[in-house]
Amino acid sequence: MKEMAGTSGGRDTTSATGTTVTYAWRGEFDSAAVEALHAEGFDHKPLAYDWFGQVTRHSLGWVCAYREARLIGFVNVAWDGAAHAFILDTVVSADERGHGVGARLVALARQHARDAGCEWLHVDFEPELRRFYFDSCGFTAADAGVIRLVPGT
Ligand SMILES: CC(C)(COP(=O)(O)OP(=O)(O)OC[C@H]1O[C@@H](n2cnc3c(N)ncnc32)[C@H](O)[C@@H]1OP(=O)(O)O)[C@@H](O)C(=O)NCCC(=O)NCCS
């Protein structure tokens, strides 16, 4: 069953490929559907993960992409409660990639983060996604750092 977000936000519809994909900021989704997308996109077995609880408690928002009733894309927009937002978990169903859905998800994340008063949108990614984030989504390169916090590393 789909869960209702606290704020449904605006909808945006495109038909660039001849079929309609609908986008929603803080849209409705089923945690299992996000987990299925995530498992496929990041190559792991699906778990019983509470995506809805996570993003409604901790994120500025998220963007969903649907074809009809099916969730085909998702991006999580985390934030610091002030000027910085961070996109995480950008994912599009494998059979829907290459038609602009990913770039549109990120564009809407950018628009809504700006509308919420954020001044910076951050992302990190593997080198093969430079073209996607730099050329298609408008990010510029910046130094960044990361430390793995898993015990034993
Ligand atoms: C990355 C991802 C979200 C892109 O979604 P998408 O809907 O295919 O992206 P778009 O169609 O908007 O692509 C826009 C551009 O980026 C390029 N691009 C997208 N994914 C790419 C990839 N994996 N490698 C190289 N280039 C890629 C496309 O070629 C396209 O360029 P073009 O318009 O000049 O042809 C999707 O490939 C995905 O879900 N991947 C698995 C999960 C993942 O790695 N997410 C990123 C986490 S940081």
The ligand as an ORCA input file, in Angstrom:
! r2SCAN-3c Opt
* xyz 0 1
  C      22.179      7.353    -12.727
  C      20.717      7.177    -13.133
  C      19.816      7.650    -11.994
  C      20.459      8.031    -14.386
  O      19.084      7.920    -14.713
  P      18.589      8.094    -16.249
  O      17.145      8.286    -16.226
  O      19.124      6.990    -17.074
  O      19.352      9.420    -16.632
  P      19.026     10.390    -17.858
  O      18.303      9.652    -18.932
  O      18.418     11.611    -17.328
  O      20.514     10.658    -18.347
  C      20.990     11.928    -18.599
  C      22.371     11.774    -19.185
  O      23.300     11.144    -18.293
  C      23.912     10.028    -18.948
  N      23.953      8.917    -18.011
  C      22.954      8.483    -17.251
  N      23.326      7.423    -16.534
  C      24.609      7.171    -16.866
  C      25.551      6.185    -16.476
  N      25.226      5.204    -15.607
  N      26.789      6.241    -17.006
  C      27.101      7.199    -17.913
  N      26.239      8.164    -18.324
  C      25.013      8.133    -17.817
  C      22.988      9.685    -20.096
  O      23.738      9.119    -21.140
  C      22.371     10.977    -20.471
  O      23.163     11.669    -21.366
  P      22.566     12.098    -22.805
  O      21.279     12.834    -22.508
  O      23.615     12.957    -23.374
  O      22.364     10.812    -23.497
  C      20.418      5.697    -13.510
  O      21.373      5.274    -14.470
  C      20.462      4.749    -12.320
  O      19.465      4.551    -11.635
  N      21.628      4.120    -12.078
  C      21.784      3.145    -10.978
  C      21.826      3.812     -9.625
  C      22.943      4.831     -9.525
  O      24.114      4.563     -9.814
  N      22.567      6.051     -9.084
  C      23.487      7.157     -8.864
  C      23.824      7.298     -7.421
  S      24.971      8.636     -7.150
*
